[in-house]
Amino acid sequence: MDDQARQKRQAGIYSAAYELLAAYGYGGTSMLRIAKAAKASNETLYRWYGDKDGLFLEMVRANAAETRQMLMDALATRGDPWVMLENVAPVFLRMILGEQAILLNRAAAADPSGALGEAISAGGRQEVGPLMSELMGRICAGTACNPQEATEWFISLLVGDLQIKRVINDLSQPTKEQIYARCNSTMIYLRRLILSA
């Protein structure tokens, strides 16, 4: 199977898994159910992902892929780190407030095993966080600001309680205009915090 065919197949598997997750939660979403819904063999799922936790870990990684790649590209260049962060911010915010991330977080909150929460942390926060901190290190260069602290400020300013509001259905998906307005205000306040540290 070539890469394009595999990517198409994986997209179908992920789509089926998200639908089942919404209907049955993490505990009720089995590899067999996903295989049947995706019209794939159970053996293929186990061969590609190892187990259900492995499948959902890859789904989390796929959801965070654009943000992760933008950060990696930014770190591979020597451009203005403020501009790079400004470009990453709306992609990052759209990702964590998007339907897939919210569905995963709702299911993780209801999963008593904690397995889905671990997958979200491993495939999202633990992979994106260090890249974000490295970029923040460039922003903090020449200031008294700690990059780790600046990363926490950035995420707090950008996300605040928006994600939890989305998870509990207290907020609809923000529009493109709302995303950019939030990002603009975040960058203004972050710059003030870092430069005054």
N, C-alpha and C positions, 0 to 999 in steps of 0.2 A: 504494500500500500504506500503510495507516494505521500509527501508531506501535505499537499493540498487536500487529498482525500481524507487523510487522517484528521486534519483540522476540521473539516466539514463533519466528520463522524463525531469528533469530540464535542463540537458545538451542539449536535443533536443530543448527545448524552447529557451535557450540562443543562440544556433546556428541559429535558425530561426530569432531571434531578431537581431542578428548581420548582417545577410544577408539583412534583410529588412532595417536596419539602413544604410547600405552601399548604398542601392538602392533609398531610399526615405527620408533619414534624420530623425531626431528625430520627427519633426512635422508630417511627413507622415507615421510614424510607429505607428499604433494603436494596441491596445490589440486584437481586432478582427482579424486584419491582422496576428499578431503573432500567435494567436490561430489556424487559418486556416493553416498557413505555417508549424506549429509544429504538426498539426493533434491532437490538444488538444481542450478541450472545453473552451470557453470564461469564463465560470463560474469557472473553475479550476484556470485559471490565476488570476482572481480577488480574489478568496479565498486564494490563496497562497501568492500573492504579494500586494493585496489591490488596486493598480492602476498601470499605466505605470511607474510613477516615482519610485514606490516601486520595480517594476521588474528590472528597470535599476540600482537602488541602489544595489540590490542583485547581479546583473551581475558585477558591479564594485567590490563589496566585494569578489566575487568568483575569479575575476582576481587578486586581491591582496592577496588572501588567503595564498599562499605559503610564501610570504615575511612576512606577519603578523605572521604566525605560527612559522617561523624560529626565529623571534624576541622574541616571547613569550617563546619559548624553551630556547633561549639564556639567557633571563632574569631570567628563573627559575633555572639556574645553576650558579655556581661560577667560571666558566672558565675564561680564558684570554679574556677580552672584545675586544681587538684588533683582535684576531683570530676570534671571533664571528662576528665582523663587516666585516672582510675580507671574511667570508663565506656568509654573507647576501648580500654583494655588488653585485655580479654577478646575483643573483636571482632577486634582486630589479631592476637592470638596464635592464635585459631581460624583466621583467614585464612591465616597463613603456615605453620601446621601441618596445614591441611586437605588433602584428597586432590588437589585441583586444583593447588594451589601445589607440593605435593611431586612430583606427576607432571611439572609444568613444570621443576622444578629437576633431577629425575633426567635428563630428556631434555636439558636444557641442559648438564649435566655430561658427557654422551656426545656432544655436538654439536661436532665439530672446527672448524666454521666460526665458532662464537661468536655466531651471529646470534640464537639463542634467548636466550642470556644477556644480550645487549644489549637485547632486547625486555623481559625480566624487569626489568632495571635501569631502563629508560626508563618502563615502564608502572606499575612498583611503587615501588621505592626513590626514584627521582627525582621522583615526584609526591607520595608520602606523606611522605618525609623532610622537605622544607621546611615542610610544614604542622605536622608533629610538632615541629620546631625552633621554630616560631613560638609554638606553645602552651607549649613549654618556656621560652621567653623570658618569658612571663607568670609561670610558676612561679618562675623565677630572679630576678624583679624584687626588688630590695632585698637581694639576697645577692651574694656574690662569685663565684657560680657562673656559668660560661659556658654559655649555652643549648645550643650544639653539643656540648659535653662532656657536659652533662646528658642530652641525647638519646642519646648513645652509651652512657652508664651505663644508661639506661632499657632500651634494646634488649638490652644485654649481660645485665642482670639478668633481663629477661623471657624472652628467647629462649635465651641461653646456647648450648649445643650441641644443643638439642632438634631444631632443623630438620635439621641434618646427620644426626642419629641417625634421624630419620624417612626422610630420603633414602636412607640405606644399610640400611633395614629393621631397625634396631636398636631401634626404639621404635614401638609402635602408636599410633594416634591417641588423644590424651589425652581423658579423659572431661570432662564439664562441670565436675565437682567438682575435678578436677586442674587444669583451666584457671584456675578461680577461686582455688584455693589458690596457684598460682604467681603470679597477678596480685596477690593480697593481700601475699605476702611481698615481691614486687618493689616495691610502693608503700611498704612500711615501710622497706626498705633505701634506696630512692631518696630518701625524705624525709630520712633521717639523713645521706646523702652531701651533699645540696644544702644543708641547714641548717648543716652543719659545714664547708662549703667556705670 
